[in-house]
Every structure is written in C-alpha cells, then in structure tokens.
Amino acid sequence: MAEFTIRVYKNRDYNAVRILFAEGMLEHIPATCAYLLKLPRAQFVLFISFITLLLVSRSYLLSLVSLAVVFTAGRRLLTKEYHQYVDKCEREDLLDIEESYMASNNSCFWVAESNGRVIGMVGIQSAPGSSEVMLLRRLSVAKDQRHKGMAKALCTKVIDFARQRGYKTVTLETSMIQHAAHKLYETMGFQKTDDKVIPSLLGRFANFSILTYEYKIKE
Ligand SMILES: CC(C)(COP(=O)(O)OP(=O)(O)OC[C@H]1O[C@@H](n2cnc3c(N)ncnc32)[C@H](O)[C@@H]1OP(=O)(O)O)[C@@H](O)C(=O)NCCC(=O)NCCS
C-alpha cells in the first residue's frame, strides 16, 4: 500500500513547498561541480594555472594552496548561481502558488503528504498561448522519501489532468545533470526533444545544457 497520499495544494503548504523546491535544486550542486571538474577544458585551465603559479612562486605548497583557493571560489560561484536560480523561481510562480496554479481551470498544483508532512510536489500550467501543450513544473520529492514511486504518481496526476482537459502534449525542461529525472521521464514514456546549451558565459564554457522532454497524450 502507498505510504503517501496526493492531494491538491492548500495555502498551509506554502513554506513546505518552497523549502522542498529549494532543497531539490540545491542538491545538484555537488554533481554539477563533479561534472565541471571532469571537463578537459576545466582541467586544462587548472593545469595551466598550477604551472604558472609554480613558475612564478617556485613553491609547490603555495601553488597547491592557490589552486585550492581557485577551486573554493569556483564552487562558491556555482552555489551562488544555483541560489540565484532558486530565488528567481521563488519570485515567479512560487511566490503566489495559489494564484499561479489554483486560480485557473487549466493549471493545478499537487503535494504528496505522509503523516501530515509534505514530501513531494508538482505543478502543471498551460503553455503560454497554447490550448494543446501543458508544462510540468517544480517536480520534487524529499530525499528521504525517494524510490517509492512518488514521482511516478505525481507525473501520472499531471498527465491525467492534461488528458481530461483535451491537451495533446505535456512538456518540461530539466538540466543535463539531473540523471534521476531523465530516467524517470523516459520510464514514463516522455521523449527528449531538445538539448540547448545555456547561453551564459559559464554555460557555454561548461557546455551545460537544458533538455526538453515531451509526453504525447494518447487519445
Ligand atoms: C527525480 C525525482 C523527482 C524522482 O523521485 P522518486 O519519487 O524517487 O522517483 P520514483 O520512485 O517515482 O521513480 C520512478 C522511476 O524514476 C527512475 N529513477 C528515480 N530515481 C532514480 C535514480 N536516483 N537513479 C536512476 N533512476 C531513478 C527509475 O526509473 C524509477 O523507476 P523504478 O523505480 O521502476 O526503477 C527525485 O529524485 C527528486 O526530487 N530529485 C530532486 C529534484 C529534481 O531533480 N526534480 C526534477 C525536476 S526536472
């Protein structure tokens, strides 16, 4: 038997939903760091920096310490980028969840609950100007509640909602390092339709892309 129930969002879920979203995003920082460190171009930059420092200072210790400082600064920059993204989302649709998702017949937000605790969430909105495409948004499951089929159940809610309203497609965006999410969407029958590098300087340097997945609703 399922250890959770899924119900529509209520105002009292506001803080829990925002915290769950932030935690779900910020947990990707270590994976992004690891991805960046594996990039040959990042390794090249670190190697050149190390050799230059060594030639200038003639000290292995100083060069290694300087490299550690560069690494720490890079991680801080990345952490800042992630926090800025979370802040941006919390100023957009997650600022007034009731208004963003519950005010229209073509949008909705659900939470998964267990023993009074919000442990999962997802939202759906009509794509701007479209009567055929819906956007799946803000899917997240608490870390200690994963692998119980909760995300699958939340995605099924979203797909059923779109089907009942006559929409043809559910689409979503995710980043290249969210491997669990890729597997989830592929298992559910979504197909990858786009893979776009983020146009910022850091995005282009790291070849960091945003993937689009689509689910075609069967009649
Ligand atoms: C992605 C996420 C929502 C999955 O939640 P979940 O409740 O653990 O997922 P489910 O238990 O419903 O798993 C469904 C399927 O997804 C895949 N999956 C889920 N977690 C996985 C993992 N860590 N590694 C590989 N596949 C995974 C599996 O195919 C699984 O099916 P199976 O159990 O039959 O093998 C969760 O890891 C999460 O909240 N991550 C942080 C936020 C995030 O990245 N959200 C996605 C936004 S696009």
Ligand as a Chemical Component Dictionary entry (heavy atoms), coordinates in Angstrom:
data_LIG
# 
_chem_comp.id                   LIG 
_chem_comp.type                 NON-POLYMER 
_chem_comp.pdbx_formal_charge   0 
_chem_comp.three_letter_code    LIG 
# 
loop_
_chem_comp_atom.comp_id 
_chem_comp_atom.atom_id 
_chem_comp_atom.alt_atom_id 
_chem_comp_atom.type_symbol 
_chem_comp_atom.charge 
_chem_comp_atom.model_Cartn_x 
_chem_comp_atom.model_Cartn_y 
_chem_comp_atom.model_Cartn_z 
_chem_comp_atom.pdbx_ordinal 
LIG C1  C1  C 0 13.733 12.916 -9.816  1  
LIG C2  C2  C 0 12.904 12.646 -8.565  2  
LIG C3  C3  C 0 11.669 13.534 -8.617  3  
LIG C4  C4  C 0 12.487 11.156 -8.549  4  
LIG O1  O1  O 0 11.620 10.953 -7.434  5  
LIG P1  P1  P 0 11.253 9.482  -6.860  6  
LIG O2  O2  O 0 9.987  9.609  -6.098  7  
LIG O3  O3  O 0 12.423 8.925  -6.161  8  
LIG O4  O4  O 0 11.004 8.649  -8.211  9  
LIG P2  P2  P 0 10.170 7.303  -8.339  10 
LIG O5  O5  O 0 10.333 6.476  -7.103  11 
LIG O6  O6  O 0 8.759  7.612  -8.758  12 
LIG O7  O7  O 0 10.944 6.579  -9.504  13 
LIG C5  C5  C 0 10.381 6.421  -10.779 14 
LIG C6  C6  C 0 11.461 5.990  -11.762 15 
LIG O8  O8  O 0 12.426 7.024  -11.918 16 
LIG C7  C7  C 0 13.727 6.464  -12.098 17 
LIG N1  N1  N 0 14.581 6.933  -11.003 18 
LIG C8  C8  C 0 14.194 7.605  -9.887  19 
LIG N2  N2  N 0 15.283 7.910  -9.137  20 
LIG C9  C9  C 0 16.356 7.423  -9.787  21 
LIG C10 C10 C 0 17.759 7.422  -9.532  22 
LIG N3  N3  N 0 18.281 8.009  -8.447  23 
LIG N4  N4  N 0 18.578 6.850  -10.445 24 
LIG C11 C11 C 0 18.081 6.272  -11.565 25 
LIG N5  N5  N 0 16.759 6.226  -11.853 26 
LIG C12 C12 C 0 15.918 6.802  -10.986 27 
LIG C13 C13 C 0 13.561 4.965  -12.094 28 
LIG O9  O9  O 0 13.374 4.568  -13.444 29 
LIG C14 C14 C 0 12.266 4.781  -11.339 30 
LIG O10 O10 O 0 11.559 3.647  -11.736 31 
LIG P3  P3  P 0 11.831 2.244  -10.980 32 
LIG O11 O11 O 0 11.685 2.532  -9.508  33 
LIG O12 O12 O 0 10.731 1.375  -11.520 34 
LIG O13 O13 O 0 13.198 1.840  -11.366 35 
LIG C15 C15 C 0 13.728 12.925 -7.264  36 
LIG O14 O14 O 0 14.978 12.269 -7.371  37 
LIG C16 C16 C 0 13.948 14.410 -6.958  38 
LIG O15 O15 O 0 13.072 15.059 -6.376  39 
LIG N6  N6  N 0 15.124 14.969 -7.327  40 
LIG C17 C17 C 0 15.468 16.361 -6.996  41 
LIG C18 C18 C 0 14.623 17.358 -7.747  42 
LIG C19 C19 C 0 14.643 17.108 -9.227  43 
LIG O16 O16 O 0 15.676 16.856 -9.830  44 
LIG N7  N7  N 0 13.438 17.202 -9.824  45 
LIG C20 C20 C 0 13.261 17.024 -11.240 46 
LIG C21 C21 C 0 12.968 18.356 -11.829 47 
LIG S1  S1  S 0 13.035 18.291 -13.604 48 
# 
loop_
_chem_comp_bond.comp_id 
_chem_comp_bond.atom_id_1 
_chem_comp_bond.atom_id_2 
_chem_comp_bond.value_order 
_chem_comp_bond.pdbx_ordinal 
LIG C1  C2  SING 1  
LIG C2  C3  SING 2  
LIG C2  C4  SING 3  
LIG C2  C15 SING 4  
LIG C4  O1  SING 5  
LIG O1  P1  SING 6  
LIG P1  O2  DOUB 7  
LIG P1  O3  SING 8  
LIG P1  O4  SING 9  
LIG O4  P2  SING 10 
LIG P2  O5  DOUB 11 
LIG P2  O6  SING 12 
LIG P2  O7  SING 13 
LIG O7  C5  SING 14 
LIG C5  C6  SING 15 
LIG C6  O8  SING 16 
LIG C6  C14 SING 17 
LIG O8  C7  SING 18 
LIG C7  N1  SING 19 
LIG C7  C13 SING 20 
LIG N1  C8  SING 21 
LIG N1  C12 SING 22 
LIG C8  N2  DOUB 23 
LIG N2  C9  SING 24 
LIG C9  C10 SING 25 
LIG C9  C12 DOUB 26 
LIG C10 N3  SING 27 
LIG C10 N4  DOUB 28 
LIG N4  C11 SING 29 
LIG C11 N5  DOUB 30 
LIG N5  C12 SING 31 
LIG C13 O9  SING 32 
LIG C13 C14 SING 33 
LIG C14 O10 SING 34 
LIG O10 P3  SING 35 
LIG P3  O11 DOUB 36 
LIG P3  O12 SING 37 
LIG P3  O13 SING 38 
LIG C15 O14 SING 39 
LIG C15 C16 SING 40 
LIG C16 O15 DOUB 41 
LIG C16 N6  SING 42 
LIG N6  C17 SING 43 
LIG C17 C18 SING 44 
LIG C18 C19 SING 45 
LIG C19 O16 DOUB 46 
LIG C19 N7  SING 47 
LIG N7  C20 SING 48 
LIG C20 C21 SING 49 
LIG C21 S1  SING 50 
# 
